[in-house]
Amino acid sequence: MEYNFVELQTYRGINKSIYSGTVAGTTSVTVDTKLTPVDVMPFKEATFFVNVTAISGTNASLAFKIQTQDPVSLVWSDLVAFTAKTATGAEVKFVAANLGQKIALTMTLTGTGAISITLTVAANFKIM
């Protein structure tokens, strides 16, 4: 995602899908997008949106967070932690500044037996 200053002034923000789909498995499933992070370097703030449209399985619960990477040590740190999801619904989180250079999504779905969750995670990145 590379934009010059004129493009950024024109758009003022960019909408980006971070994850969309179904996470399924048995007992525990982890999704980690650190191998394909989102480059957010030109942006300073973001609004993150989560929408869980389906969840099934005994005691199914999804814990997830957005992480940012230290560009020198390459260590990932938590940027935004969402409320663990056990039912359908939506949540919004705001980051007013300091997104870093790259972000990634990590999710862990736990439960008993066959578990699944369908969700979307998106963001509106802004320069001001």
C-alpha positions as protocol buffer text, in pm:
chain_id: "A"
residue {
  index: 1
  type: MET
  ca { x: 0 y: 0 z: 0 }
}
residue {
  index: 2
  type: GLU
  ca { x: 206 y: 291 z: -129 }
}
residue {
  index: 3
  type: TYR
  ca { x: 50 y: 637 z: -170 }
}
residue {
  index: 4
  type: ASN
  ca { x: 212 y: 971 z: -240 }
}
residue {
  index: 5
  type: PHE
  ca { x: 126 y: 1279 z: -37 }
}
residue {
  index: 6
  type: VAL
  ca { x: -115 y: 1419 z: -299 }
}
residue {
  index: 7
  type: GLU
  ca { x: -310 y: 1090 z: -305 }
}
residue {
  index: 8
  type: LEU
  ca { x: -329 y: 1086 z: 73 }
}
residue {
  index: 9
  type: GLN
  ca { x: -458 y: 1443 z: 78 }
}
residue {
  index: 10
  type: THR
  ca { x: -720 y: 1349 z: -180 }
}
residue {
  index: 11
  type: TYR
  ca { x: -844 y: 1038 z: -3 }
}
residue {
  index: 12
  type: ARG
  ca { x: -779 y: 1137 z: 361 }
}
residue {
  index: 13
  type: GLY
  ca { x: -838 y: 772 z: 445 }
}
residue {
  index: 14
  type: ILE
  ca { x: -828 y: 422 z: 304 }
}
residue {
  index: 15
  type: ASN
  ca { x: -1065 y: 135 z: 385 }
}
residue {
  index: 16
  type: LYS
  ca { x: -896 y: -205 z: 407 }
}
residue {
  index: 17
  type: SER
  ca { x: -1023 y: -556 z: 475 }
}
residue {
  index: 18
  type: ILE
  ca { x: -785 y: -728 z: 717 }
}
residue {
  index: 19
  type: TYR
  ca { x: -967 y: -1063 z: 740 }
}
residue {
  index: 20
  type: SER
  ca { x: -1288 y: -1209 z: 606 }
}
residue {
  index: 21
  type: GLY
  ca { x: -1394 y: -1570 z: 636 }
}
residue {
  index: 22
  type: THR
  ca { x: -1462 y: -1864 z: 862 }
}
residue {
  index: 23
  type: VAL
  ca { x: -1223 y: -2003 z: 1121 }
}
residue {
  index: 24
  type: ALA
  ca { x: -1302 y: -2366 z: 1203 }
}
residue {
  index: 25
  type: GLY
  ca { x: -1147 y: -2665 z: 1373 }
}
residue {
  index: 26
  type: THR
  ca { x: -1159 y: -2872 z: 1687 }
}
residue {
  index: 27
  type: THR
  ca { x: -1071 y: -2757 z: 2038 }
}
residue {
  index: 28
  type: SER
  ca { x: -830 y: -2476 z: 1938 }
}
residue {
  index: 29
  type: VAL
  ca { x: -750 y: -2289 z: 1615 }
}
residue {
  index: 30
  type: THR
  ca { x: -502 y: -2003 z: 1572 }
}
residue {
  index: 31
  type: VAL
  ca { x: -490 y: -1753 z: 1284 }
}
residue {
  index: 32
  type: ASP
  ca { x: -185 y: -1529 z: 1257 }
}
residue {
  index: 33
  type: THR
  ca { x: -127 y: -1286 z: 968 }
}
residue {
  index: 34
  type: LYS
  ca { x: 227 y: -1183 z: 1067 }
}
residue {
  index: 35
  type: LEU
  ca { x: 367 y: -1348 z: 752 }
}
residue {
  index: 36
  type: THR
  ca { x: 147 y: -1117 z: 541 }
}
residue {
  index: 37
  type: PRO
  ca { x: 119 y: -796 z: 747 }
}
residue {
  index: 38
  type: VAL
  ca { x: -58 y: -479 z: 635 }
}
residue {
  index: 39
  type: ASP
  ca { x: 176 y: -186 z: 561 }
}
residue {
  index: 40
  type: VAL
  ca { x: 30 y: 118 z: 740 }
}
residue {
  index: 41
  type: MET
  ca { x: 336 y: 344 z: 727 }
}
residue {
  index: 42
  type: PRO
  ca { x: 172 y: 653 z: 573 }
}
residue {
  index: 43
  type: PHE
  ca { x: -121 y: 644 z: 816 }
}
residue {
  index: 44
  type: LYS
  ca { x: -129 y: 775 z: 1171 }
}
residue {
  index: 45
  type: GLU
  ca { x: -465 y: 659 z: 1305 }
}
residue {
  index: 46
  type: ALA
  ca { x: -727 y: 394 z: 1241 }
}
residue {
  index: 47
  type: THR
  ca { x: -1074 y: 276 z: 1324 }
}
residue {
  index: 48
  type: PHE
  ca { x: -1096 y: -104 z: 1344 }
}
residue {
  index: 49
  type: PHE
  ca { x: -1425 y: -286 z: 1285 }
}
residue {
  index: 50
  type: VAL
  ca { x: -1512 y: -645 z: 1377 }
}
residue {
  index: 51
  type: ASN
  ca { x: -1835 y: -815 z: 1276 }
}
residue {
  index: 52
  type: VAL
  ca { x: -1905 y: -1171 z: 1390 }
}
residue {
  index: 53
  type: THR
  ca { x: -2190 y: -1312 z: 1181 }
}
residue {
  index: 54
  type: ALA
  ca { x: -2190 y: -1676 z: 1299 }
}
residue {
  index: 55
  type: ILE
  ca { x: -2038 y: -1879 z: 1582 }
}
residue {
  index: 56
  type: SER
  ca { x: -2096 y: -2244 z: 1662 }
}
residue {
  index: 57
  type: GLY
  ca { x: -1966 y: -2513 z: 1891 }
}
residue {
  index: 58
  type: THR
  ca { x: -1972 y: -2586 z: 2261 }
}
residue {
  index: 59
  type: ASN
  ca { x: -1813 y: -2304 z: 2464 }
}
residue {
  index: 60
  type: ALA
  ca { x: -1678 y: -2145 z: 2144 }
}
residue {
  index: 61
  type: SER
  ca { x: -1485 y: -1825 z: 2215 }
}
residue {
  index: 62
  type: LEU
  ca { x: -1266 y: -1611 z: 1990 }
}
residue {
  index: 63
  type: ALA
  ca { x: -991 y: -1394 z: 2135 }
}
residue {
  index: 64
  type: PHE
  ca { x: -818 y: -1159 z: 1893 }
}
residue {
  index: 65
  type: LYS
  ca { x: -596 y: -855 z: 1867 }
}
residue {
  index: 66
  type: ILE
  ca { x: -421 y: -628 z: 1623 }
}
residue {
  index: 67
  type: GLN
  ca { x: -45 y: -616 z: 1669 }
}
residue {
  index: 68
  type: THR
  ca { x: 223 y: -375 z: 1546 }
}
residue {
  index: 69
  type: GLN
  ca { x: 584 y: -457 z: 1463 }
}
residue {
  index: 70
  type: ASP
  ca { x: 893 y: -283 z: 1596 }
}
residue {
  index: 71
  type: PRO
  ca { x: 1084 y: -202 z: 1273 }
}
residue {
  index: 72
  type: VAL
  ca { x: 1426 y: -248 z: 1436 }
}
residue {
  index: 73
  type: SER
  ca { x: 1391 y: -559 z: 1653 }
}
residue {
  index: 74
  type: LEU
  ca { x: 1100 y: -703 z: 1444 }
}
residue {
  index: 75
  type: VAL
  ca { x: 920 y: -791 z: 1769 }
}
residue {
  index: 76
  type: TRP
  ca { x: 538 y: -781 z: 1757 }
}
residue {
  index: 77
  type: SER
  ca { x: 347 y: -596 z: 2032 }
}
residue {
  index: 78
  type: ASP
  ca { x: -26 y: -559 z: 2103 }
}
residue {
  index: 79
  type: LEU
  ca { x: -186 y: -249 z: 1953 }
}
residue {
  index: 80
  type: VAL
  ca { x: -558 y: -324 z: 2003 }
}
residue {
  index: 81
  type: ALA
  ca { x: -723 y: -607 z: 2198 }
}
residue {
  index: 82
  type: PHE
  ca { x: -1087 y: -683 z: 2124 }
}
residue {
  index: 83
  type: THR
  ca { x: -1341 y: -831 z: 2365 }
}
residue {
  index: 84
  type: ALA
  ca { x: -1350 y: -1211 z: 2337 }
}
residue {
  index: 85
  type: LYS
  ca { x: -1643 y: -1311 z: 2119 }
}
residue {
  index: 86
  type: THR
  ca { x: -1886 y: -1585 z: 2225 }
}
residue {
  index: 87
  type: ALA
  ca { x: -2184 y: -1467 z: 2017 }
}
residue {
  index: 88
  type: THR
  ca { x: -2260 y: -1272 z: 1701 }
}
residue {
  index: 89
  type: GLY
  ca { x: -2219 y: -897 z: 1707 }
}
residue {
  index: 90
  type: ALA
  ca { x: -1995 y: -607 z: 1614 }
}
residue {
  index: 91
  type: GLU
  ca { x: -1727 y: -402 z: 1787 }
}
residue {
  index: 92
  type: VAL
  ca { x: -1529 y: -90 z: 1698 }
}
residue {
  index: 93
  type: LYS
  ca { x: -1191 y: 18 z: 1835 }
}
residue {
  index: 94
  type: PHE
  ca { x: -1011 y: 347 z: 1772 }
}
residue {
  index: 95
  type: VAL
  ca { x: -636 y: 408 z: 1761 }
}
residue {
  index: 96
  type: ALA
  ca { x: -569 y: 781 z: 1771 }
}
residue {
  index: 97
  type: ALA
  ca { x: -198 y: 771 z: 1681 }
}
residue {
  index: 98
  type: ASN
  ca { x: 114 y: 560 z: 1648 }
}
residue {
  index: 99
  type: LEU
  ca { x: 4 y: 267 z: 1432 }
}
residue {
  index: 100
  type: GLY
  ca { x: 362 y: 180 z: 1350 }
}
residue {
  index: 101
  type: GLN
  ca { x: 480 y: 53 z: 1013 }
}
residue {
  index: 102
  type: LYS
  ca { x: 309 y: -286 z: 986 }
}
residue {
  index: 103
  type: ILE
  ca { x: 12 y: -447 z: 1158 }
}
residue {
  index: 104
  type: ALA
  ca { x: -111 y: -805 z: 1181 }
}
residue {
  index: 105
  type: LEU
  ca { x: -416 y: -986 z: 1318 }
}
residue {
  index: 106
  type: THR
  ca { x: -389 y: -1278 z: 1560 }
}
residue {
  index: 107
  type: MET
  ca { x: -692 y: -1485 z: 1659 }
}
residue {
  index: 108
  type: THR
  ca { x: -741 y: -1791 z: 1878 }
}
residue {
  index: 109
  type: LEU
  ca { x: -1068 y: -1982 z: 1864 }
}
residue {
  index: 110
  type: THR
  ca { x: -1126 y: -2225 z: 2151 }
}
residue {
  index: 111
  type: GLY
  ca { x: -1408 y: -2454 z: 2252 }
}
residue {
  index: 112
  type: THR
  ca { x: -1512 y: -2816 z: 2274 }
}
residue {
  index: 113
  type: GLY
  ca { x: -1546 y: -3042 z: 1971 }
}
residue {
  index: 114
  type: ALA
  ca { x: -1619 y: -2886 z: 1632 }
}
residue {
  index: 115
  type: ILE
  ca { x: -1604 y: -2507 z: 1657 }
}
residue {
  index: 116
  type: SER
  ca { x: -1633 y: -2234 z: 1397 }
}
residue {
  index: 117
  type: ILE
  ca { x: -1677 y: -1860 z: 1365 }
}
residue {
  index: 118
  type: THR
  ca { x: -1748 y: -1641 z: 1063 }
}
residue {
  index: 119
  type: LEU
  ca { x: -1629 y: -1282 z: 1082 }
}
residue {
  index: 120
  type: THR
  ca { x: -1486 y: -980 z: 907 }
}
residue {
  index: 121
  type: VAL
  ca { x: -1218 y: -749 z: 1039 }
}
residue {
  index: 122
  type: ALA
  ca { x: -1169 y: -421 z: 856 }
}
residue {
  index: 123
  type: ALA
  ca { x: -1014 y: -81 z: 916 }
}
residue {
  index: 124
  type: ASN
  ca { x: -1035 y: 276 z: 802 }
}
residue {
  index: 125
  type: PHE
  ca { x: -682 y: 419 z: 803 }
}
residue {
  index: 126
  type: LYS
  ca { x: -641 y: 797 z: 820 }
}
residue {
  index: 127
  type: ILE
  ca { x: -352 y: 1036 z: 787 }
}
residue {
  index: 128
  type: MET
  ca { x: -500 y: 1300 z: 1019 }
}
